[in-house]
Amino acid sequence: MAISLSMVLLFAVILVVMIRGGSIKTGPAIVAALFGFFLASTGMAPSINRFMNSIADTINQISF
């Protein structure tokens, strides 16, 4: 059974868990989110998207 989940939602959940757990403070979390937002508008965005898609495809091909 394959479950697909938006990467944005996944990273948002991870970020909230890290803030609530004390692993990362609110200030650095906001900086990280803004960095990701501005990185998405650069020329590197397509390369990063292809990389993340290849990782997702690789994970999807693993069978237990």
Predicted model as a PDB file, atoms N, CA, C, CB and O in Angstrom, pLDDT in the B-factor column:
MODEL        1                                                                  
ATOM      1  N   MET A   1       0.841  -1.172   0.000  1.00 31.00           N  
ATOM      2  CA  MET A   1       0.000   0.000   0.000  1.00 31.00           C  
ATOM      3  C   MET A   1       0.885   1.233   0.000  1.00 31.00           C  
ATOM      4  CB  MET A   1      -0.957  -0.001   1.209  1.00 31.00           C  
ATOM      5  O   MET A   1       1.709   1.419   0.896  1.00 31.00           O  
ATOM      6  N   ALA A   2       0.714   2.055  -0.988  1.00 42.00           N  
ATOM      7  CA  ALA A   2       1.526   3.270  -1.096  1.00 42.00           C  
ATOM      8  C   ALA A   2       0.747   4.456  -0.549  1.00 42.00           C  
ATOM      9  CB  ALA A   2       1.945   3.527  -2.566  1.00 42.00           C  
ATOM     10  O   ALA A   2      -0.409   4.685  -0.906  1.00 42.00           O  
ATOM     11  N   ILE A   3       1.394   5.184   0.303  1.00 46.00           N  
ATOM     12  CA  ILE A   3       0.786   6.385   0.868  1.00 46.00           C  
ATOM     13  C   ILE A   3       1.594   7.579   0.374  1.00 46.00           C  
ATOM     14  CB  ILE A   3       0.741   6.331   2.444  1.00 46.00           C  
ATOM     15  O   ILE A   3       2.798   7.667   0.615  1.00 46.00           O  
ATOM     16  N   SER A   4       0.928   8.486  -0.312  1.00 48.00           N  
ATOM     17  CA  SER A   4       1.654   9.665  -0.768  1.00 48.00           C  
ATOM     18  C   SER A   4       1.276  10.848   0.113  1.00 48.00           C  
ATOM     19  CB  SER A   4       1.350   9.968  -2.264  1.00 48.00           C  
ATOM     20  O   SER A   4       0.120  11.018   0.501  1.00 48.00           O  
ATOM     21  N   LEU A   5       2.258  11.640   0.411  1.00 58.00           N  
ATOM     22  CA  LEU A   5       2.061  12.768   1.300  1.00 58.00           C  
ATOM     23  C   LEU A   5       2.854  13.936   0.740  1.00 58.00           C  
ATOM     24  CB  LEU A   5       2.495  12.431   2.763  1.00 58.00           C  
ATOM     25  O   LEU A   5       3.991  13.762   0.302  1.00 58.00           O  
ATOM     26  N   SER A   6       2.283  15.089   0.749  1.00 72.00           N  
ATOM     27  CA  SER A   6       2.963  16.269   0.247  1.00 72.00           C  
ATOM     28  C   SER A   6       4.242  16.514   1.040  1.00 72.00           C  
ATOM     29  CB  SER A   6       2.041  17.495   0.316  1.00 72.00           C  
ATOM     30  O   SER A   6       4.246  16.429   2.268  1.00 72.00           O  
ATOM     31  N   MET A   7       5.314  16.815   0.339  1.00 73.00           N  
ATOM     32  CA  MET A   7       6.585  17.078   1.002  1.00 73.00           C  
ATOM     33  C   MET A   7       6.484  18.308   1.891  1.00 73.00           C  
ATOM     34  CB  MET A   7       7.702  17.260  -0.029  1.00 73.00           C  
ATOM     35  O   MET A   7       7.109  18.371   2.950  1.00 73.00           O  
ATOM     36  N   VAL A   8       5.703  19.274   1.463  1.00 74.00           N  
ATOM     37  CA  VAL A   8       5.543  20.482   2.274  1.00 74.00           C  
ATOM     38  C   VAL A   8       4.884  20.133   3.598  1.00 74.00           C  
ATOM     39  CB  VAL A   8       4.710  21.546   1.522  1.00 74.00           C  
ATOM     40  O   VAL A   8       5.318  20.600   4.651  1.00 74.00           O  
ATOM     41  N   LEU A   9       3.851  19.323   3.553  1.00 78.00           N  
ATOM     42  CA  LEU A   9       3.170  18.917   4.779  1.00 78.00           C  
ATOM     43  C   LEU A   9       4.099  18.095   5.663  1.00 78.00           C  
ATOM     44  CB  LEU A   9       1.904  18.115   4.452  1.00 78.00           C  
ATOM     45  O   LEU A   9       4.124  18.273   6.881  1.00 78.00           O  
ATOM     46  N   LEU A  10       4.850  17.210   5.056  1.00 81.00           N  
ATOM     47  CA  LEU A  10       5.796  16.380   5.810  1.00 81.00           C  
ATOM     48  C   LEU A  10       6.828  17.239   6.519  1.00 81.00           C  
ATOM     49  CB  LEU A  10       6.496  15.381   4.882  1.00 81.00           C  
ATOM     50  O   LEU A  10       7.074  17.054   7.711  1.00 81.00           O  
ATOM     51  N   PHE A  11       7.437  18.181   5.798  1.00 81.00           N  
ATOM     52  CA  PHE A  11       8.443  19.038   6.405  1.00 81.00           C  
ATOM     53  C   PHE A  11       7.835  19.965   7.448  1.00 81.00           C  
ATOM     54  CB  PHE A  11       9.150  19.850   5.340  1.00 81.00           C  
ATOM     55  O   PHE A  11       8.490  20.290   8.439  1.00 81.00           O  
ATOM     56  N   ALA A  12       6.601  20.395   7.243  1.00 82.00           N  
ATOM     57  CA  ALA A  12       5.928  21.232   8.236  1.00 82.00           C  
ATOM     58  C   ALA A  12       5.719  20.462   9.538  1.00 82.00           C  
ATOM     59  CB  ALA A  12       4.579  21.735   7.692  1.00 82.00           C  
ATOM     60  O   ALA A  12       5.928  20.998  10.626  1.00 82.00           O  
ATOM     61  N   VAL A  13       5.307  19.210   9.417  1.00 86.00           N  
ATOM     62  CA  VAL A  13       5.103  18.378  10.608  1.00 86.00           C  
ATOM     63  C   VAL A  13       6.433  18.159  11.333  1.00 86.00           C  
ATOM     64  CB  VAL A  13       4.467  17.016  10.223  1.00 86.00           C  
ATOM     65  O   VAL A  13       6.498  18.256  12.558  1.00 86.00           O  
ATOM     66  N   ILE A  14       7.484  17.864  10.582  1.00 87.00           N  
ATOM     67  CA  ILE A  14       8.804  17.662  11.187  1.00 87.00           C  
ATOM     68  C   ILE A  14       9.261  18.935  11.894  1.00 87.00           C  
ATOM     69  CB  ILE A  14       9.840  17.242  10.116  1.00 87.00           C  
ATOM     70  O   ILE A  14       9.805  18.877  12.997  1.00 87.00           O  
ATOM     71  N   LEU A  15       9.039  20.082  11.260  1.00 86.00           N  
ATOM     72  CA  LEU A  15       9.435  21.349  11.856  1.00 86.00           C  
ATOM     73  C   LEU A  15       8.676  21.628  13.150  1.00 86.00           C  
ATOM     74  CB  LEU A  15       9.213  22.480  10.871  1.00 86.00           C  
ATOM     75  O   LEU A  15       9.267  22.079  14.131  1.00 86.00           O  
ATOM     76  N   VAL A  16       7.378  21.364  13.158  1.00 87.00           N  
ATOM     77  CA  VAL A  16       6.572  21.574  14.361  1.00 87.00           C  
ATOM     78  C   VAL A  16       7.036  20.639  15.476  1.00 87.00           C  
ATOM     79  CB  VAL A  16       5.072  21.350  14.058  1.00 87.00           C  
ATOM     80  O   VAL A  16       7.144  21.057  16.629  1.00 87.00           O  
ATOM     81  N   VAL A  17       7.307  19.396  15.146  1.00 89.00           N  
ATOM     82  CA  VAL A  17       7.781  18.436  16.159  1.00 89.00           C  
ATOM     83  C   VAL A  17       9.120  18.887  16.730  1.00 89.00           C  
ATOM     84  CB  VAL A  17       7.912  17.013  15.552  1.00 89.00           C  
ATOM     85  O   VAL A  17       9.347  18.783  17.935  1.00 89.00           O  
ATOM     86  N   MET A  18      10.011  19.389  15.869  1.00 87.00           N  
ATOM     87  CA  MET A  18      11.315  19.840  16.343  1.00 87.00           C  
ATOM     88  C   MET A  18      11.180  21.073  17.237  1.00 87.00           C  
ATOM     89  CB  MET A  18      12.234  20.147  15.157  1.00 87.00           C  
ATOM     90  O   MET A  18      11.899  21.198  18.228  1.00 87.00           O  
ATOM     91  N   ILE A  19      10.275  21.972  16.899  1.00 86.00           N  
ATOM     92  CA  ILE A  19      10.064  23.156  17.739  1.00 86.00           C  
ATOM     93  C   ILE A  19       9.483  22.738  19.080  1.00 86.00           C  
ATOM     94  CB  ILE A  19       9.128  24.174  17.040  1.00 86.00           C  
ATOM     95  O   ILE A  19       9.951  23.184  20.128  1.00 86.00           O  
ATOM     96  N   ARG A  20       8.459  21.880  19.054  1.00 90.00           N  
ATOM     97  CA  ARG A  20       7.804  21.456  20.294  1.00 90.00           C  
ATOM     98  C   ARG A  20       8.743  20.623  21.162  1.00 90.00           C  
ATOM     99  CB  ARG A  20       6.539  20.656  19.978  1.00 90.00           C  
ATOM    100  O   ARG A  20       8.659  20.685  22.389  1.00 90.00           O  
ATOM    101  N   GLY A  21       9.630  19.849  20.550  1.00 89.00           N  
ATOM    102  CA  GLY A  21      10.551  19.006  21.293  1.00 89.00           C  
ATOM    103  C   GLY A  21      11.767  19.747  21.818  1.00 89.00           C  
ATOM    104  O   GLY A  21      12.552  19.190  22.586  1.00 89.00           O  
ATOM    105  N   GLY A  22      11.928  20.987  21.413  1.00 88.00           N  
ATOM    106  CA  GLY A  22      13.066  21.767  21.873  1.00 88.00           C  
ATOM    107  C   GLY A  22      14.339  21.557  21.083  1.00 88.00           C  
ATOM    108  O   GLY A  22      15.388  22.088  21.447  1.00 88.00           O  
ATOM    109  N   SER A  23      14.264  20.782  19.993  1.00 87.00           N  
ATOM    110  CA  SER A  23      15.446  20.556  19.170  1.00 87.00           C  
ATOM    111  C   SER A  23      15.843  21.808  18.404  1.00 87.00           C  
ATOM    112  CB  SER A  23      15.201  19.412  18.202  1.00 87.00           C  
ATOM    113  O   SER A  23      17.018  22.016  18.103  1.00 87.00           O  
ATOM    114  N   ILE A  24      14.867  22.631  18.095  1.00 86.00           N  
ATOM    115  CA  ILE A  24      15.124  23.855  17.344  1.00 86.00           C  
ATOM    116  C   ILE A  24      14.228  24.951  17.914  1.00 86.00           C  
ATOM    117  CB  ILE A  24      14.869  23.651  15.805  1.00 86.00           C  
ATOM    118  O   ILE A  24      13.064  24.713  18.236  1.00 86.00           O  
ATOM    119  N   LYS A  25      14.771  26.120  18.030  1.00 88.00           N  
ATOM    120  CA  LYS A  25      14.004  27.249  18.561  1.00 88.00           C  
ATOM    121  C   LYS A  25      13.181  27.882  17.436  1.00 88.00           C  
ATOM    122  CB  LYS A  25      14.948  28.304  19.212  1.00 88.00           C  
ATOM    123  O   LYS A  25      13.408  27.597  16.260  1.00 88.00           O  
ATOM    124  N   THR A  26      12.246  28.723  17.797  1.00 86.00           N  
ATOM    125  CA  THR A  26      11.342  29.336  16.833  1.00 86.00           C  
ATOM    126  C   THR A  26      12.085  30.225  15.842  1.00 86.00           C  
ATOM    127  CB  THR A  26      10.281  30.143  17.554  1.00 86.00           C  
ATOM    128  O   THR A  26      11.783  30.192  14.649  1.00 86.00           O  
ATOM    129  N   GLY A  27      13.036  31.007  16.301  1.00 89.00           N  
ATOM    130  CA  GLY A  27      13.786  31.908  15.411  1.00 89.00           C  
ATOM    131  C   GLY A  27      14.494  31.176  14.280  1.00 89.00           C  
ATOM    132  O   GLY A  27      14.280  31.497  13.111  1.00 89.00           O  
ATOM    133  N   PRO A  28      15.345  30.182  14.613  1.00 89.00           N  
ATOM    134  CA  PRO A  28      15.996  29.421  13.543  1.00 89.00           C  
ATOM    135  C   PRO A  28      15.002  28.677  12.640  1.00 89.00           C  
ATOM    136  CB  PRO A  28      16.967  28.428  14.147  1.00 89.00           C  
ATOM    137  O   PRO A  28      15.264  28.493  11.452  1.00 89.00           O  
ATOM    138  N   ALA A  29      13.875  28.254  13.196  1.00 86.00           N  
ATOM    139  CA  ALA A  29      12.869  27.577  12.375  1.00 86.00           C  
ATOM    140  C   ALA A  29      12.288  28.530  11.337  1.00 86.00           C  
ATOM    141  CB  ALA A  29      11.745  27.009  13.257  1.00 86.00           C  
ATOM    142  O   ALA A  29      12.061  28.149  10.188  1.00 86.00           O  
ATOM    143  N   ILE A  30      12.051  29.773  11.752  1.00 87.00           N  
ATOM    144  CA  ILE A  30      11.531  30.771  10.805  1.00 87.00           C  
ATOM    145  C   ILE A  30      12.566  31.066   9.728  1.00 87.00           C  
ATOM    146  CB  ILE A  30      11.138  32.076  11.540  1.00 87.00           C  
ATOM    147  O   ILE A  30      12.225  31.189   8.552  1.00 87.00           O  
ATOM    148  N   VAL A  31      13.824  31.180  10.125  1.00 87.00           N  
ATOM    149  CA  VAL A  31      14.894  31.408   9.150  1.00 87.00           C  
ATOM    150  C   VAL A  31      14.983  30.249   8.167  1.00 87.00           C  
ATOM    151  CB  VAL A  31      16.243  31.603   9.862  1.00 87.00           C  
ATOM    152  O   VAL A  31      15.147  30.471   6.968  1.00 87.00           O  
ATOM    153  N   ALA A  32      14.878  29.010   8.660  1.00 85.00           N  
ATOM    154  CA  ALA A  32      14.925  27.840   7.788  1.00 85.00           C  
ATOM    155  C   ALA A  32      13.753  27.826   6.816  1.00 85.00           C  
ATOM    156  CB  ALA A  32      14.929  26.561   8.619  1.00 85.00           C  
ATOM    157  O   ALA A  32      13.925  27.493   5.644  1.00 85.00           O  
ATOM    158  N   ALA A  33      12.563  28.185   7.292  1.00 84.00           N  
ATOM    159  CA  ALA A  33      11.389  28.226   6.420  1.00 84.00           C  
ATOM    160  C   ALA A  33      11.537  29.312   5.362  1.00 84.00           C  
ATOM    161  CB  ALA A  33      10.115  28.462   7.245  1.00 84.00           C  
ATOM    162  O   ALA A  33      11.203  29.093   4.198  1.00 84.00           O  
ATOM    163  N   LEU A  34      12.030  30.469   5.754  1.00 84.00           N  
ATOM    164  CA  LEU A  34      12.244  31.544   4.776  1.00 84.00           C  
ATOM    165  C   LEU A  34      13.322  31.175   3.771  1.00 84.00           C  
ATOM    166  CB  LEU A  34      12.623  32.844   5.486  1.00 84.00           C  
ATOM    167  O   LEU A  34      13.212  31.499   2.588  1.00 84.00           O  
ATOM    168  N   PHE A  35      14.374  30.492   4.243  1.00 85.00           N  
ATOM    169  CA  PHE A  35      15.408  30.033   3.328  1.00 85.00           C  
ATOM    170  C   PHE A  35      14.818  29.104   2.272  1.00 85.00           C  
ATOM    171  CB  PHE A  35      16.529  29.324   4.096  1.00 85.00           C  
ATOM    172  O   PHE A  35      15.107  29.243   1.084  1.00 85.00           O  
ATOM    173  N   GLY A  36      13.996  28.164   2.705  1.00 82.00           N  
ATOM    174  CA  GLY A  36      13.351  27.250   1.764  1.00 82.00           C  
ATOM    175  C   GLY A  36      12.434  27.973   0.798  1.00 82.00           C  
ATOM    176  O   GLY A  36      12.375  27.634  -0.384  1.00 82.00           O  
ATOM    177  N   PHE A  37      11.721  28.968   1.300  1.00 83.00           N  
ATOM    178  CA  PHE A  37      10.812  29.735   0.451  1.00 83.00           C  
ATOM    179  C   PHE A  37      11.591  30.466  -0.640  1.00 83.00           C  
ATOM    180  CB  PHE A  37      10.002  30.739   1.294  1.00 83.00           C  
ATOM    181  O   PHE A  37      11.213  30.418  -1.811  1.00 83.00           O  
ATOM    182  N   PHE A  38      12.669  31.136  -0.264  1.00 84.00           N  
ATOM    183  CA  PHE A  38      13.444  31.875  -1.251  1.00 84.00           C  
ATOM    184  C   PHE A  38      14.272  30.954  -2.145  1.00 84.00           C  
ATOM    185  CB  PHE A  38      14.353  32.866  -0.556  1.00 84.00           C  
ATOM    186  O   PHE A  38      14.510  31.282  -3.307  1.00 84.00           O  
ATOM    187  N   LEU A  39      14.708  29.822  -1.632  1.00 82.00           N  
ATOM    188  CA  LEU A  39      15.433  28.850  -2.441  1.00 82.00           C  
ATOM    189  C   LEU A  39      14.546  28.300  -3.552  1.00 82.00           C  
ATOM    190  CB  LEU A  39      15.956  27.708  -1.564  1.00 82.00           C  
ATOM    191  O   LEU A  39      15.025  27.977  -4.639  1.00 82.00           O  
ATOM    192  N   ALA A  40      13.250  28.196  -3.271  1.00 81.00           N  
ATOM    193  CA  ALA A  40      12.315  27.678  -4.264  1.00 81.00           C  
ATOM    194  C   ALA A  40      12.181  28.599  -5.471  1.00 81.00           C  
ATOM    195  CB  ALA A  40      10.957  27.466  -3.632  1.00 81.00           C  
ATOM    196  O   ALA A  40      11.740  28.155  -6.531  1.00 81.00           O  
ATOM    197  N   SER A  41      12.549  29.857  -5.336  1.00 83.00           N  
ATOM    198  CA  SER A  41      12.424  30.786  -6.454  1.00 83.00           C  
ATOM    199  C   SER A  41      13.739  30.963  -7.216  1.00 83.00           C  
ATOM    200  CB  SER A  41      11.939  32.130  -5.954  1.00 83.00           C  
ATOM    201  O   SER A  41      13.826  31.802  -8.112  1.00 83.00           O  
ATOM    202  N   THR A  42      14.754  30.185  -6.869  1.00 87.00           N  
ATOM    203  CA  THR A  42      16.037  30.288  -7.565  1.00 87.00           C  
ATOM    204  C   THR A  42      16.116  29.268  -8.689  1.00 87.00           C  
ATOM    205  CB  THR A  42      17.203  30.090  -6.587  1.00 87.00           C  
ATOM    206  O   THR A  42      15.201  28.469  -8.889  1.00 87.00           O  
ATOM    207  N   GLY A  43      17.209  29.306  -9.409  1.00 88.00           N  
ATOM    208  CA  GLY A  43      17.431  28.355 -10.496  1.00 88.00           C  
ATOM    209  C   GLY A  43      17.712  26.945 -10.012  1.00 88.00           C  
ATOM    210  O   GLY A  43      17.657  26.002 -10.801  1.00 88.00           O  
ATOM    211  N   MET A  44      18.011  26.781  -8.731  1.00 85.00           N  
ATOM    212  CA  MET A  44      18.285  25.448  -8.190  1.00 85.00           C  
ATOM    213  C   MET A  44      17.019  24.652  -7.912  1.00 85.00           C  
ATOM    214  CB  MET A  44      19.091  25.565  -6.923  1.00 85.00           C  
ATOM    215  O   MET A  44      17.086  23.442  -7.694  1.00 85.00           O  
ATOM    216  N   ALA A  45      15.877  25.309  -7.916  1.00 82.00           N  
ATOM    217  CA  ALA A  45      14.621  24.637  -7.550  1.00 82.00           C  
ATOM    218  C   ALA A  45      14.337  23.392  -8.395  1.00 82.00           C  
ATOM    219  CB  ALA A  45      13.465  25.607  -7.685  1.00 82.00           C  
ATOM    220  O   ALA A  45      13.984  22.359  -7.827  1.00 82.00           O  
ATOM    221  N   PRO A  46      14.474  23.441  -9.727  1.00 85.00           N  
ATOM    222  CA  PRO A  46      14.207  22.218 -10.509  1.00 85.00           C  
ATOM    223  C   PRO A  46      15.151  21.061 -10.155  1.00 85.00           C  
ATOM    224  CB  PRO A  46      14.325  22.523 -11.996  1.00 85.00           C  
ATOM    225  O   PRO A  46      14.729  19.906 -10.114  1.00 85.00           O  
ATOM    226  N   SER A  47      16.421  21.373  -9.901  1.00 88.00           N  
ATOM    227  CA  SER A  47      17.378  20.319  -9.537  1.00 88.00           C  
ATOM    228  C   SER A  47      17.019  19.700  -8.197  1.00 88.00           C  
ATOM    229  CB  SER A  47      18.807  20.878  -9.488  1.00 88.00           C  
ATOM    230  O   SER A  47      17.075  18.481  -8.039  1.00 88.00           O  
ATOM    231  N   ILE A  48      16.655  20.526  -7.241  1.00 82.00           N  
ATOM    232  CA  ILE A  48      16.262  20.030  -5.922  1.00 82.00           C  
ATOM    233  C   ILE A  48      14.998  19.186  -6.043  1.00 82.00           C  
ATOM    234  CB  ILE A  48      16.039  21.204  -4.934  1.00 82.00           C  
ATOM    235  O   ILE A  48      14.878  18.142  -5.402  1.00 82.00           O  
ATOM    236  N   ASN A  49      14.063  19.636  -6.861  1.00 81.00           N  
ATOM    237  CA  ASN A  49      12.816  18.892  -7.062  1.00 81.00           C  
ATOM    238  C   ASN A  49      13.091  17.525  -7.689  1.00 81.00           C  
ATOM    239  CB  ASN A  49      11.847  19.697  -7.950  1.00 81.00           C  
ATOM    240  O   ASN A  49      12.516  16.523  -7.263  1.00 81.00           O  
ATOM    241  N   ARG A  50      13.961  17.477  -8.691  1.00 87.00           N  
ATOM    242  CA  ARG A  50      14.317  16.187  -9.309  1.00 87.00           C  
ATOM    243  C   ARG A  50      14.991  15.269  -8.297  1.00 87.00           C  
ATOM    244  CB  ARG A  50      15.247  16.404 -10.522  1.00 87.00           C  
ATOM    245  O   ARG A  50      14.714  14.070  -8.265  1.00 87.00           O  
ATOM    246  N   PHE A  51      15.879  15.826  -7.466  1.00 89.00           N  
ATOM    247  CA  PHE A  51      16.571  15.043  -6.444  1.00 89.00           C  
ATOM    248  C   PHE A  51      15.579  14.448  -5.446  1.00 89.00           C  
ATOM    249  CB  PHE A  51      17.602  15.912  -5.711  1.00 89.00           C  
ATOM    250  O   PHE A  51      15.654  13.265  -5.115  1.00 89.00           O  
ATOM    251  N   MET A  52      14.653  15.275  -4.972  1.00 83.00           N  
ATOM    252  CA  MET A  52      13.660  14.792  -4.007  1.00 83.00           C  
ATOM    253  C   MET A  52      12.743  13.745  -4.644  1.00 83.00           C  
ATOM    254  CB  MET A  52      12.823  15.968  -3.462  1.00 83.00           C  
ATOM    255  O   MET A  52      12.363  12.773  -3.990  1.00 83.00           O  
ATOM    256  N   ASN A  53      12.389  13.940  -5.914  1.00 86.00           N  
ATOM    257  CA  ASN A  53      11.562  12.948  -6.605  1.00 86.00           C  
ATOM    258  C   ASN A  53      12.305  11.626  -6.771  1.00 86.00           C  
ATOM    259  CB  ASN A  53      11.127  13.478  -7.973  1.00 86.00           C  
ATOM    260  O   ASN A  53      11.703  10.560  -6.651  1.00 86.00           O  
ATOM    261  N   SER A  54      13.603  11.686  -7.044  1.00 91.00           N  
ATOM    262  CA  SER A  54      14.363  10.440  -7.187  1.00 91.00           C  
ATOM    263  C   SER A  54      14.463   9.711  -5.845  1.00 91.00           C  
ATOM    264  CB  SER A  54      15.775  10.729  -7.743  1.00 91.00           C  
ATOM    265  O   SER A  54      14.411   8.481  -5.806  1.00 91.00           O  
ATOM    266  N   ILE A  55      14.606  10.451  -4.758  1.00 88.00           N  
ATOM    267  CA  ILE A  55      14.627   9.823  -3.432  1.00 88.00           C  
ATOM    268  C   ILE A  55      13.271   9.182  -3.133  1.00 88.00           C  
ATOM    269  CB  ILE A  55      14.986  10.864  -2.337  1.00 88.00           C  
ATOM    270  O   ILE A  55      13.205   8.061  -2.629  1.00 88.00           O  
ATOM    271  N   ALA A  56      12.193   9.900  -3.448  1.00 85.00           N  
ATOM    272  CA  ALA A  56      10.853   9.356  -3.215  1.00 85.00           C  
ATOM    273  C   ALA A  56      10.619   8.109  -4.057  1.00 85.00           C  
ATOM    274  CB  ALA A  56       9.781  10.410  -3.527  1.00 85.00           C  
ATOM    275  O   ALA A  56      10.029   7.142  -3.575  1.00 85.00           O  
ATOM    276  N   ASP A  57      11.068   8.116  -5.300  1.00 89.00           N  
ATOM    277  CA  ASP A  57      10.919   6.933  -6.158  1.00 89.00           C  
ATOM    278  C   ASP A  57      11.717   5.752  -5.618  1.00 89.00           C  
ATOM    279  CB  ASP A  57      11.365   7.251  -7.590  1.00 89.00           C  
ATOM    280  O   ASP A  57      11.246   4.615  -5.635  1.00 89.00           O  
ATOM    281  N   THR A  58      12.928   6.027  -5.140  1.00 91.00           N  
ATOM    282  CA  THR A  58      13.764   4.963  -4.579  1.00 91.00           C  
ATOM    283  C   THR A  58      13.108   4.350  -3.345  1.00 91.00           C  
ATOM    284  CB  THR A  58      15.158   5.506  -4.223  1.00 91.00           C  
ATOM    285  O   THR A  58      13.078   3.129  -3.194  1.00 91.00           O  
ATOM    286  N   ILE A  59      12.585   5.198  -2.467  1.00 88.00           N  
ATOM    287  CA  ILE A  59      11.910   4.704  -1.271  1.00 88.00           C  
ATOM    288  C   ILE A  59      10.664   3.918  -1.650  1.00 88.00           C  
ATOM    289  CB  ILE A  59      11.544   5.865  -0.336  1.00 88.00           C  
ATOM    290  O   ILE A  59      10.346   2.909  -1.020  1.00 88.00           O  
ATOM    291  N   ASN A  60       9.955   4.382  -2.686  1.00 87.00           N  
ATOM    292  CA  ASN A  60       8.734   3.706  -3.131  1.00 87.00           C  
ATOM    293  C   ASN A  60       9.028   2.324  -3.689  1.00 87.00           C  
ATOM    294  CB  ASN A  60       8.020   4.544  -4.180  1.00 87.00           C  
ATOM    295  O   ASN A  60       8.172   1.442  -3.623  1.00 87.00           O  
ATOM    296  N   GLN A  61      10.225   2.115  -4.241  1.00 91.00           N  
ATOM    297  CA  GLN A  61      10.568   0.821  -4.840  1.00 91.00           C  
ATOM    298  C   GLN A  61      11.017  -0.212  -3.805  1.00 91.00           C  
ATOM    299  CB  GLN A  61      11.661   1.007  -5.873  1.00 91.00           C  
ATOM    300  O   GLN A  61      11.157  -1.390  -4.134  1.00 91.00           O  
ATOM    301  N   ILE A  62      11.240   0.205  -2.577  1.00 89.00           N  
ATOM    302  CA  ILE A  62      11.670  -0.730  -1.536  1.00 89.00           C  
ATOM    303  C   ILE A  62      10.471  -1.578  -1.129  1.00 89.00           C  
ATOM    304  CB  ILE A  62      12.269   0.026  -0.300  1.00 89.00           C  
ATOM    305  O   ILE A  62       9.401  -1.055  -0.817  1.00 89.00           O  
ATOM    306  N   SER A  63      10.664  -2.876  -1.138  1.00 84.00           N  
ATOM    307  CA  SER A  63       9.590  -3.774  -0.711  1.00 84.00           C  
ATOM    308  C   SER A  63      10.079  -4.595   0.475  1.00 84.00           C  
ATOM    309  CB  SER A  63       9.132  -4.704  -1.881  1.00 84.00           C  
ATOM    310  O   SER A  63      11.219  -5.060   0.501  1.00 84.00           O  
ATOM    311  N   PHE A  64       9.214  -4.761   1.433  1.00 80.00           N  
ATOM    312  CA  PHE A  64       9.563  -5.486   2.647  1.00 80.00           C  
ATOM    313  C   PHE A  64       8.978  -6.865   2.637  1.00 80.00           C  
ATOM    314  CB  PHE A  64       9.099  -4.741   3.870  1.00 80.00           C  
ATOM    315  O   PHE A  64       9.171  -7.624   3.586  1.00 80.00           O  
TER     316      PHE A  64                                                      
ENDMDL                                                                          
END                                                                             
